[in-house]
């Protein structure tokens, strides 16, 4: 099967946009548009993912004779003859070598920007291609997905960090305390890769292999962007039958004697598994990992009410293996023993677990989390109310500020003018060019006339995302 839209940029737009070249005022020369988060669940947005879209779809020669012909055949049948702007695309091929005459400016990826601010702008660089600015909206707006995943992941990082600061001696474990379990629940391999890489901007833990490849291929990740450990699933435990569950557990410790290993323990009776099997029958093997300093056994409950189950598992394991009290006065399991909760985790449920742990005097250091659908799927473009709007046009040589202001929903009022994002005294403010200070504009030209002008590395993005986190 060929790639989506057969790799043809001309077909990567909403159907109605194909006809918009006929709808602008006569003698239109320039169309300027911007993208923003108009608000939503979170007051800030971690910007990430535009570079992937630019590299995959917009860079280099993206218009060819064959792609024009394919688009014409499909769109004539789809919309009717005369709707497709064949002459316009042929002009781009002839005069620009098939490269898009556009300029895109954006905030550096990894930046955290308050909502209701411009995140990137788009304008045509050839007056005959004024219609192109909004034609590419469909593709560019898809940045909503990776930036929203990155934002949710960062918000979860801040929650975990808050409880570590309150109940743990340090933040050393934070980078691996939220693990991406979302590959199988994603809508496609591409969305898993893109969303998974967005999570890796904030964390290092993942079971999403596709995300590692995207970070390497599109963001120059020199080292593996995420890590994981050997772990069981229910089939590798239940295949030993109920009577053989202890043997399945023992096999995990035997097969993976060095390094951390995770074992799902709720196939039948999580309480018995923790108290009898781990806490008695296999206790010496578990403790031996501590003596050898090879990494912990990570016990994984996977059902029931998460706050209740996590705390009871900690209580049982603590009673069997003992605990220490850290400098904040909270209980900690021995370093060779930890818990991971991967069922029912989301931004909304995470804090409830950590609150109950704190109430029962357990340090947040004892538990890490795995998140699947709550990380990569339970979100949409309206989570951060992302929008791409035209704010300025030039018609017959006259510049006009344009905007929408629907009487039925003032939240949808759009910005007007040629826009920039000013950063001054730690504050971000969107201003019209001419009213702001160009020296304080943080928008960077990342794409112009088919060429990528700013190529961010994954390390750069991570460092930027980490600033002022706590």
FITORDO-54058 format. One line per 8 residues: their letters; for each residue x, y, z of C-alpha. Coordinates in Angstrom, 1 decimal. Each point is the difference from the previous one (the first is absolute). Example, Ala and Ser with C-alpha at 12.3 -4.5 7.8 and 13.67 -1.06 7.14 Angstrom:
as) 12.3,-4.5,7.8 ~ 1.4,3.4,-0.7
//
This chain:
xxxxxxxx) 0.0,0.0,0.0 ~ 1.3,3.4,-0.9 ~ 0.6,2.8,2.5 ~ -3.0,2.3,0.9 ~ -1.2,2.1,-3.0 ~ 2.6,-1.9,-2.0 ~ 2.6,2.5,1.3 ~ -1.7,2.7,-2.0
xxxxxxxx) -0.1,3.3,1.8 ~ -2.6,1.3,-2.4 ~ -2.4,-2.5,1.5 ~ 0.8,0.7,3.6 ~ -2.6,2.6,0.5 ~ -3.7,0.3,0.8 ~ -2.1,-0.3,-3.1 ~ -1.5,3.5,0.3
xxxxxxxx) 3.5,1.6,0.1 ~ 0.5,-1.2,-3.6 ~ -2.6,2.6,-1.1 ~ 1.2,2.9,2.2 ~ 2.4,1.5,-2.7 ~ -3.2,1.1,-1.7 ~ -1.5,1.6,3.1 ~ 2.5,2.6,1.1
xxxxxxxx) -0.5,3.6,-1.2 ~ 1.4,0.7,-3.5 ~ 3.5,1.3,0.1 ~ 0.8,-1.7,3.3 ~ 3.8,0.0,0.3 ~ 0.8,-1.2,3.6 ~ -1.7,-2.1,2.6 ~ 1.4,-0.2,3.5
xxxxxxxx) -1.2,-2.6,2.5 ~ 0.9,-1.0,3.5 ~ -0.4,-3.0,2.3 ~ -0.8,0.1,3.7 ~ -1.5,-1.8,3.0 ~ -3.1,2.0,0.8 ~ -0.1,-1.5,3.5 ~ -1.2,-3.4,1.1
xxxxxxxx) 0.8,-2.3,2.9 ~ 3.5,1.4,0.7 ~ 1.1,3.6,0.3 ~ 3.3,-0.7,-1.8 ~ 0.9,-2.0,-3.1 ~ 3.3,-1.8,-0.6 ~ 0.6,0.5,-3.7 ~ 1.4,-3.0,-1.9
xxxxxxxx) -0.4,-1.9,-3.3 ~ 0.0,2.7,-2.7 ~ 3.4,-1.1,-1.2 ~ -1.2,-3.5,-0.7 ~ -2.9,1.3,-2.2 ~ 2.4,2.4,-1.9 ~ 2.5,-2.7,-0.7 ~ -2.5,-2.6,-0.9
xxxxxxxx) -2.3,2.1,-2.3 ~ 1.3,3.4,-0.8 ~ 3.8,0.0,-0.5 ~ 1.6,-0.2,-3.5 ~ -1.9,-0.5,-3.2 ~ -3.5,-1.1,1.0 ~ -1.8,0.9,-3.3 ~ 0.6,-2.1,-3.1
xxxxxxxx) -1.7,-0.4,-3.3 ~ -1.2,-3.5,1.0 ~ -1.4,1.3,3.3 ~ -1.9,2.8,-1.8 ~ -1.5,-2.5,-2.4 ~ -1.0,-2.4,2.8 ~ -1.6,2.8,2.0 ~ -1.9,1.2,-3.1
xxxxxxxx) -1.4,-3.4,-0.7 ~ -1.1,-0.6,3.5 ~ -1.3,3.5,0.7 ~ -1.9,0.4,-3.3 ~ -1.9,-3.1,0.9 ~ -0.4,1.0,3.7 ~ -0.9,3.7,-0.3 ~ -0.8,0.4,-3.7
xxxxxxxx) 2.0,1.5,-2.9 ~ 1.4,3.5,0.5 ~ 0.5,-0.2,3.8 ~ 3.6,-1.1,0.0 ~ 2.6,2.7,-0.3 ~ 2.0,-1.7,-2.7 ~ 1.5,3.2,-1.3 ~ 1.1,1.1,3.5
xxxxxxxx) 1.8,-3.3,0.7 ~ 1.6,0.0,-3.4 ~ 1.3,3.5,0.7 ~ 1.6,-1.2,3.2 ~ 1.6,-2.8,-1.9 ~ 1.3,2.3,-2.8 ~ 1.0,3.0,2.0 ~ 1.1,-1.5,3.3
xxxxxxxx) 1.1,-3.5,-1.1 ~ -2.8,-1.6,1.9 ~ 1.0,1.6,3.3 ~ -2.6,1.8,2.1 ~ 0.3,3.8,0.0 ~ -0.8,0.4,3.6 ~ 1.7,1.3,3.1 ~ -0.8,-1.5,3.4
xxxxxxxx) 1.2,1.5,3.3 ~ -0.5,-1.9,3.2 ~ 0.9,-0.1,3.7 ~ 3.0,-2.3,0.7 ~ -1.2,-3.5,0.5 ~ 0.1,-1.0,3.7 ~ -1.2,3.5,1.0 ~ -2.9,0.2,2.5
xxxxxxxx) -2.3,2.9,-1.0 ~ -3.1,1.3,1.8 ~ -3.2,-0.6,-2.0 ~ -1.5,2.6,-2.2 ~ 3.4,0.9,-1.5 ~ 1.2,-0.5,-3.6 ~ 2.1,-3.2,-0.3 ~ 0.8,0.2,-3.7
xxxxxxxx) -0.8,2.2,-3.0 ~ -0.3,-0.7,-3.7 ~ 0.2,2.3,-3.0 ~ 0.4,-0.4,-3.8 ~ 3.2,1.4,-1.5 ~ -1.3,0.2,-3.5 ~ -3.1,2.2,-0.6 ~ -1.3,-2.4,-2.6
xxxxxxxx) -0.2,-2.7,2.7 ~ -2.1,1.9,2.6 ~ -2.4,-3.0,0.2 ~ 2.8,-2.4,1.1 ~ 0.1,1.5,3.6 ~ -3.3,-1.5,0.9 ~ 0.3,-3.1,-2.2 ~ 2.7,-1.4,2.2
xxxxxxxx) -2.1,0.6,3.2 ~ -1.3,-3.5,0.1 ~ 3.5,-1.5,0.3 ~ 1.5,2.6,2.3 ~ -2.9,0.0,2.4 ~ 0.8,-3.7,0.7 ~ 2.7,1.3,2.3 ~ -2.8,0.2,2.5
xxxxxxxx) 0.5,-3.7,0.7 ~ 3.7,-0.2,1.0 ~ -0.1,3.3,1.8 ~ -3.0,-1.1,2.0 ~ 1.6,-3.3,1.0 ~ 3.1,1.9,0.9 ~ -2.0,2.4,2.1 ~ -1.9,-2.8,1.8
xxxxxxxx) 3.2,-1.9,0.6 ~ 1.6,3.1,1.5 ~ -3.0,0.7,2.2 ~ 0.2,-3.6,1.4 ~ 3.7,0.5,0.5 ~ -0.7,3.1,2.1 ~ -2.5,-2.0,2.1 ~ 2.4,-2.8,0.7
xxxxxxxx) 2.8,2.6,0.7 ~ -2.2,1.8,2.4 ~ -0.5,-3.1,2.1 ~ 3.6,-1.0,-0.2 ~ 0.9,3.4,1.3 ~ -2.4,-0.5,2.9 ~ 0.7,-3.6,0.9 ~ 3.4,-1.1,-1.5
xxxxxxxx) 3.6,1.1,0.6 ~ 0.7,1.0,-3.7 ~ -1.3,0.0,-3.5 ~ 2.5,-2.5,-1.3 ~ -2.6,-2.6,-1.1 ~ -2.4,2.5,-1.7 ~ 1.2,-0.5,-3.6 ~ -1.1,-3.7,-0.1
xxxxxxxx) -3.1,0.2,2.3 ~ -2.6,0.3,-2.9 ~ 0.3,-2.7,-2.6 ~ -1.7,0.1,-3.4 ~ -2.3,-3.1,-0.3 ~ -2.0,1.5,-2.9 ~ 1.3,-1.6,-3.2 ~ -2.8,-2.6,-0.2
xxxxxxxx) -2.7,2.5,0.8 ~ 1.1,2.6,-2.6 ~ -2.0,0.5,-3.2 ~ 3.0,-0.8,-2.2 ~ 3.7,-0.7,0.1 ~ 0.6,3.6,-1.1 ~ -2.0,1.5,2.8 ~ 1.6,-2.4,2.5
xxxxxxxx) 3.4,1.1,-1.2 ~ -0.8,3.7,0.0 ~ -1.9,0.0,3.3 ~ 2.6,-2.3,1.6 ~ 2.8,2.3,-1.0 ~ -1.9,2.9,1.5 ~ -0.1,-1.8,3.3 ~ 3.8,-0.6,-0.2
xxxxxxxx) 0.5,3.7,0.0 ~ -0.8,-0.2,3.7 ~ 0.8,-3.6,1.0 ~ 2.4,-2.8,-0.8 ~ -2.2,-3.0,0.6 ~ -1.9,-1.6,-2.9 ~ -1.1,-3.3,-1.5 ~ -0.9,1.8,-3.2
xxxxxxxx) 2.7,-1.0,-2.5 ~ -1.4,2.1,-2.8 ~ 0.7,3.1,2.0 ~ 3.7,-0.8,0.2 ~ 0.3,-0.1,-3.8 ~ -1.8,3.3,-0.6 ~ 2.2,1.8,2.6 ~ 3.0,-1.4,-1.8
xxxxxxxx) -1.0,0.7,-3.6 ~ -1.7,3.3,0.4 ~ 1.7,1.6,3.1 ~ 3.5,-1.3,-0.1 ~ -0.2,-2.0,3.2 ~ 3.6,-1.3,0.2 ~ -0.7,-2.5,2.8 ~ -3.1,-2.1,0.6
xxxxxxxx) -2.6,2.6,1.0 ~ -1.8,-2.4,2.4 ~ 0.7,-3.1,2.1 ~ -1.9,-2.9,1.3 ~ 0.5,-3.2,2.0 ~ -0.9,-3.7,-0.4 ~ -3.6,-0.5,1.1 ~ -2.7,-2.6,0.1
xxxxxxxx) -3.5,0.0,-1.3 ~ -2.9,-2.1,1.1 ~ 0.5,-2.6,-2.7 ~ 3.6,-0.7,1.2 ~ -1.3,-0.5,3.5 ~ -3.4,-1.8,-0.6 ~ 1.7,-2.4,-2.5 ~ 1.5,-1.7,3.1
xxxxxxxx) -3.6,-0.5,1.3 ~ -1.3,1.3,3.3 ~ 1.8,-2.7,1.9 ~ 3.3,1.1,-1.7 ~ -0.2,3.7,0.7 ~ 2.8,-0.1,2.5 ~ 2.1,-1.9,-2.5 ~ -0.7,2.7,-2.6
xxxxxxxx) 1.2,2.6,2.5 ~ 3.1,-2.0,0.8 ~ 0.7,-0.4,-3.7 ~ -0.1,3.8,-0.4 ~ 2.7,0.4,2.7 ~ 2.1,-2.8,-1.5 ~ -0.2,1.1,-3.7 ~ 0.8,3.6,0.8
xxxxxxxx) 2.4,-0.1,2.9 ~ 1.7,3.3,-0.8 ~ -1.7,3.3,-0.3 ~ -3.6,1.1,0.8 ~ -2.8,-2.4,-0.8 ~ -3.8,0.6,0.2 ~ -2.5,-2.7,0.7 ~ -3.8,0.3,-0.2
xxxxxxxx) -1.4,-1.6,3.1 ~ -3.8,0.3,-0.1 ~ -0.8,-3.0,-2.2 ~ -1.9,-1.6,2.8 ~ 0.5,1.4,3.5 ~ 2.3,3.0,0.3 ~ 0.0,-0.1,3.8 ~ 1.1,-3.6,0.1
xxxxxxxx) 2.6,0.6,-2.7 ~ 1.6,2.9,2.0 ~ -0.3,-1.7,3.5 ~ 0.7,-3.6,-0.8 ~ 1.9,-0.3,-3.2 ~ 2.1,3.2,0.0 ~ 0.0,0.5,3.7 ~ 0.8,-3.6,1.1
xxxxxxxx) 0.7,-2.6,-2.6 ~ 2.2,2.2,-2.2 ~ 1.1,2.5,2.6 ~ 3.6,-1.2,0.0 ~ 0.3,0.3,-3.8 ~ -1.5,3.5,0.2 ~ 2.3,1.1,2.8 ~ 3.0,-1.5,-1.9
xxxxxxxx) -0.5,2.6,-2.7 ~ 0.6,2.6,2.6 ~ 3.1,-1.7,1.3 ~ 1.4,-0.1,-3.6 ~ -1.3,3.6,-0.8 ~ -1.4,-1.1,-3.3 ~ -3.2,1.9,-0.1 ~ -3.5,-0.4,1.5
xxxxxxxx) -2.8,-2.4,-0.4 ~ -2.9,2.2,-1.0 ~ -3.4,-1.5,1.0 ~ -2.9,1.0,-2.3 ~ -3.6,-0.1,1.1 ~ -2.3,0.4,-2.9 ~ -3.6,0.1,1.2 ~ -2.3,1.5,2.7
xxxxxxxx) -0.2,3.5,1.4 ~ 3.5,1.4,-0.6 ~ 0.5,2.1,3.2 ~ -1.3,-2.8,2.2 ~ 1.9,-2.8,-1.8 ~ 3.3,1.9,-0.1 ~ 0.0,0.8,3.7 ~ -1.1,-3.5,1.0
xxxxxxxx) 2.8,-1.5,-2.1 ~ 2.5,2.4,1.6 ~ -1.3,-1.0,3.4 ~ 0.4,-3.7,-0.6 ~ 3.4,0.3,-1.6 ~ 1.1,2.3,2.8 ~ -1.1,-2.4,2.6 ~ 2.0,-2.8,-1.6
xxxxxxxx) 3.2,1.8,-1.1 ~ 0.1,2.8,2.4 ~ 0.2,3.7,-0.6 ~ 2.2,3.0,0.8 ~ -1.0,3.6,0.7 ~ 1.4,2.7,-2.2 ~ 1.0,3.5,0.9 ~ -3.5,1.2,-0.6
xxxxxxxx) -1.4,-2.5,2.5 ~ -1.6,-2.3,-2.6 ~ 0.3,-3.8,-0.4 ~ 2.1,-1.5,-2.8 ~ 0.3,-3.6,-1.1 ~ 3.5,-1.5,-0.3 ~ 1.7,1.2,-3.2 ~ -0.3,-3.5,-1.5
xxxxxxxx) -3.8,0.2,0.1 ~ -2.4,2.4,-1.7 ~ -3.6,0.1,-1.4 ~ -1.3,1.2,-3.4 ~ -3.7,0.8,-0.6 ~ -0.9,-0.1,-3.6 ~ -3.8,-0.5,0.1 ~ -2.4,3.0,-0.1
xxxxxxxx) 2.7,2.7,-0.1 ~ -0.8,3.4,-1.4 ~ 0.7,3.6,0.9 ~ -3.3,0.1,2.0 ~ 0.7,-3.3,1.9 ~ 3.7,0.4,0.8 ~ -0.2,2.4,2.8 ~ -2.6,-2.1,1.9
xxxxxxxx) 2.5,-2.8,0.3 ~ 2.7,2.2,1.2 ~ -2.3,1.8,2.5 ~ -1.0,-3.3,1.6 ~ 3.6,-1.1,0.1 ~ 0.9,3.2,1.8 ~ -2.9,-0.4,2.4 ~ 1.2,-3.5,0.9
xxxxxxxx) 3.6,1.3,0.4 ~ 1.5,-1.6,-3.1 ~ 2.5,1.9,-2.0 ~ -0.7,0.5,-3.7 ~ 3.4,-1.5,-0.6 ~ -1.5,-3.5,0.4 ~ -2.2,0.0,-3.1 ~ 0.4,0.7,-3.7
xxxxxxxx) -2.9,0.2,-2.5 ~ -0.9,-1.3,-3.4 ~ -2.4,2.0,-2.2 ~ -1.6,-1.1,-3.3 ~ -3.3,1.5,-1.2 ~ 0.1,2.7,2.5 ~ 3.3,1.2,-1.6 ~ -0.4,-0.6,-3.7
xxxxxxxx) -3.8,-0.3,-0.7 ~ -2.2,1.8,2.5 ~ 0.5,3.4,-1.6 ~ -1.1,1.9,-3.0 ~ 0.6,3.3,-1.7 ~ -2.4,1.7,2.4 ~ 2.0,-1.2,3.1 ~ 2.1,3.2,-0.6
xxxxxxxx) -2.5,1.6,-2.4 ~ 2.5,0.2,-2.8 ~ -0.8,2.3,-3.0 ~ 1.6,1.3,-3.2 ~ -1.4,3.3,-1.2 ~ 0.7,2.7,-2.6 ~ 0.7,3.3,1.6 ~ 1.4,2.2,-2.8
xxxxxxxx) -0.4,0.3,-3.8 ~ 1.3,2.3,-2.7 ~ -2.5,0.7,-2.8 ~ 0.8,2.4,-2.8 ~ 3.1,1.1,1.9 ~ -2.0,0.9,3.1 ~ 0.7,-1.8,3.3 ~ -3.1,-0.9,2.0
xxxxxxxx) -0.2,-1.4,3.5 ~ -2.6,-2.8,0.0 ~ -1.7,-2.0,2.7 ~ -3.1,-1.9,1.1 ~ -2.2,1.1,2.9 ~ -3.0,-2.3,0.2 ~ -2.8,1.4,2.1 ~ -0.9,-3.5,1.1
xxxxxxxx) 3.4,-0.9,1.5 ~ 2.4,2.8,1.0 ~ 2.6,-2.7,0.9 ~ 0.4,-0.5,-3.7 ~ 1.0,3.6,-0.7 ~ 3.2,-0.1,-2.0 ~ 3.0,2.2,0.0 ~ 0.7,2.6,-2.7
xxxxxxxx) 3.0,1.4,-1.7 ~ 3.6,-1.2,-0.7 ~ 0.9,-1.7,3.2 ~ 3.1,-0.6,2.1 ~ 0.6,-1.5,3.5 ~ 1.8,2.3,2.3 ~ 1.9,-1.4,3.0 ~ 0.7,2.7,2.6
xxxxxxxx) 0.8,-0.4,3.8 ~ -1.0,-3.6,-0.1 ~ -3.4,0.7,-1.6 ~ -1.3,-1.0,-3.5 ~ -2.3,2.4,-1.8 ~ -1.3,-0.2,-3.5 ~ 0.2,3.4,-1.8 ~ -0.6,1.3,-3.4
xxxxxxxx) 3.2,0.8,-1.9 ~ 0.6,3.7,0.4 ~ -1.3,0.1,3.6 ~ 2.6,-2.4,1.4 ~ 3.8,0.0,0.3 ~ 1.5,-2.1,-2.8 ~ 3.1,-0.8,2.2 ~ -2.3,-1.8,2.4
xxxxxxxx) -1.8,-2.1,-2.6 ~ 0.5,-3.7,0.8 ~ -1.5,-1.2,-3.3 ~ 2.8,-1.6,-2.1 ~ -0.1,-0.6,-3.8 ~ -0.1,-3.7,-0.2 ~ -1.0,-0.5,-3.6 ~ 0.3,2.2,-3.1
xxxxxxxx) -0.6,-0.9,-3.7 ~ 0.3,-3.7,0.5 ~ 3.0,0.1,2.3 ~ 0.2,-0.9,3.7 ~ 1.9,2.8,1.6 ~ 0.0,-1.2,3.6 ~ 0.7,-3.7,0.8 ~ -0.5,-0.7,3.7
xxxxxxxx) 1.6,-2.9,1.8 ~ -1.9,-2.1,2.5 ~ 2.5,1.0,2.7 ~ -0.5,3.7,-0.7 ~ -3.8,-0.5,0.3 ~ 0.3,-1.9,3.2 ~ 2.2,2.6,1.6 ~ -2.4,2.8,-1.0
xxxxxx) -3.0,-2.0,1.4 ~ 1.8,-0.5,3.3 ~ 0.6,3.7,0.8 ~ -2.0,1.4,2.9 ~ -1.8,-3.3,0.5 ~ -0.1,0.3,3.8
//
